[in-house]
Amino acid sequence: MTTHKVLVLGAGYAGMAAAIQLAARVKGRADVEVTLVNAHDRFTERLRLHLTATGQPVAELSIPDLLAGTGARFVRGWVTALDPDTRTVRVDDDRVLHYDTLVYGLGGVAGTVPGAEEHAHTLNTPEDAEVLGRRLAGLGRGTVVVAGTGLTGVESAAEIAERYPELRVVLLGRGEPGATMNTRARTYLQAALERLGVEVRSGAEVIKVLPDAIELAGGETVSADVVLWTGGTRAAPLAAAAGLTVDDRGRVATDAALRSVSHPDVYAVGDAAAIRQGYGVLHGTCQSGMPTGVHAAVSIIRALRGEEPKPFRFGYYHTPVSLGRHDAVVQFTHPDDSPRRISLTGRLAARYKETVTASPWPTYLRMKKMPVSGAFWPRGGRFTRGVR
Ligand SMILES: Cc1cc2nc3c(=O)[nH]c(=O)nc-3n(C[C@H](O)[C@H](O)[C@H](O)COP(=O)(O)OP(=O)(O)OC[C@H]3O[C@@H](n4cnc5c(N)ncnc54)[C@H](O)[C@@H]3O)c2cc1C
């Protein structure tokens, strides 16, 4: 009997969902082997990295503990190369892992501008968040510029301002904070930032990060003791370097079943994948990332049985945004992510946000016992029907 080797790269929200779903479904089978590779053995709750950056503790969630008893193998290491021709992956340069089917879930990081790598902090990894945490804790007084008015920028600016009221916090970027929300939610979000003392500058395009300032298009500079860069998104260069077809952000282009369009033995999930739905390409979120992982796992099981995988369908349902520890806005959305009329604000929204943020780990634990419990998410109705 030959063994089919499934290798899952990245134990983020999407890769973890794929690995645990697969492991639970093939438990006890000798003909399928599941291996998960990740940089850390602790699960990174990316949704809480702005808490780490402001010195607040987060839970210790052990990936090997979660996989225990499923038969899946865990390899801790940094994936340095992928060779789709030989179906091999290199880990920490010197270790080679073979696969028959690959699940590519290495996530994404913020975009960049000249000077950002040298002079700006990011929330790309837990280590980055810890470095920023130490810098902010030792700053005393000064100016923190948070570049990027997207939701990561908003949550980070609010958290820093609440935690360190003696600091001047400037949130700066192209768009208006909360731009995708309805008027009520957006107004609430902007008033909360004002209450926390965050200075907002929208319509500003950062073109360079300097050692003690940022430079805007038009030549103006804004002084900063610390710059946190949150603008844009890009995927790791690994997939493109391996010759997989990627989009302009380096995300793996997928077919309707989440397989790479150039290499169908590779499934791509989460932020690392460019996944098209009827309303456009998914933008990176945890709410869509976990379903992509589950769908890839279920598709692999179907393919092993000789069945065709089904198309992936997903519709958004909310945008929860924290505004410090006691306040938040939750914008409920149509499946295409456009805002509905209803939104939650204040303490109730903060509780909702916390419930959502805490939910992935219990979901994995449930899936480990009952894989089918992971298969429920909004499919998007008419917004996703009949795509490709
Ligand atoms: C501060 C912040 C707040 C956010 N808030 C929200 C929110 O409220 N709601 C929401 O839906 N989304 C939110 N997001 C976005 C969300 O975190 C991402 O969309 C989500 O993490 C994507 O999941 P993923 O599994 O694709 O990637 P990730 O969660 O980034 O996981 C990728 C995994 O791969 C590992 N990895 C990467 N490269 C390698 C390598 N070469 N070798 C080995 N391992 C590697 C990483 O260590 C990580 O474990 C937020 C993001 C940030 C930064």
The ligand as a Gaussian input file, in Angstrom:
#p B3LYP/6-31G(d) Opt

LIG

0 1
 C       -3.282000      43.355000      14.152000
 C       -4.145000      42.587000      13.181000
 C       -5.519000      42.524000      13.417000
 C       -6.343000      41.793000      12.551000
 N       -7.663000      41.742000      12.829000
 C       -8.460000      41.000000      12.056000
 C       -9.857000      40.851000      12.375000
 O      -10.340000      41.436000      13.331000
 N      -10.623000      40.041000      11.599000
 C      -10.103000      39.362000      10.527000
 O      -10.835000      38.618000       9.877000
 N       -8.802000      39.502000      10.179000
 C       -7.972000      40.285000      10.916000
 N       -6.660000      40.407000      10.581000
 C       -6.166000      39.697000       9.382000
 C       -5.953000      38.223000       9.718000
 O       -5.055000      38.140000      10.801000
 C       -5.413000      37.454000       8.528000
 O       -6.310000      37.596000       7.450000
 C       -5.260000      35.976000       8.899000
 O       -4.256000      35.845000       9.877000
 C       -4.905000      35.129000       7.669000
 O       -4.743000      33.791000       8.063000
 P       -3.687000      32.870000       7.320000
 O       -3.784000      31.535000       7.938000
 O       -3.825000      32.994000       5.855000
 O       -2.250000      33.519000       7.652000
 P       -1.541000      33.747000       9.044000
 O       -2.504000      33.802000      10.156000
 O       -0.643000      34.929000       8.826000
 O       -0.657000      32.435000       9.229000
 C        0.466000      32.132000       8.442000
 C        1.316000      31.135000       9.219000
 O        2.403000      30.732000       8.409000
 C        3.610000      30.829000       9.130000
 N        4.673000      31.098000       8.162000
 C        4.758000      32.129000       7.288000
 N        5.838000      31.991000       6.515000
 C        6.441000      30.848000       6.908000
 C        7.594000      30.149000       6.458000
 N        8.325000      30.578000       5.423000
 N        7.920000      29.001000       7.081000
 C        7.160000      28.511000       8.112000
 N        6.049000      29.132000       8.558000
 C        5.710000      30.281000       7.962000
 C        3.390000      31.952000      10.115000
 O        4.276000      31.833000      11.219000
 C        1.918000      31.726000      10.496000
 O        1.806000      30.808000      11.549000
 C       -5.792000      41.139000      11.417000
 C       -4.417000      41.219000      11.157000
 C       -3.592000      41.925000      12.038000
 C       -2.101000      41.990000      11.750000

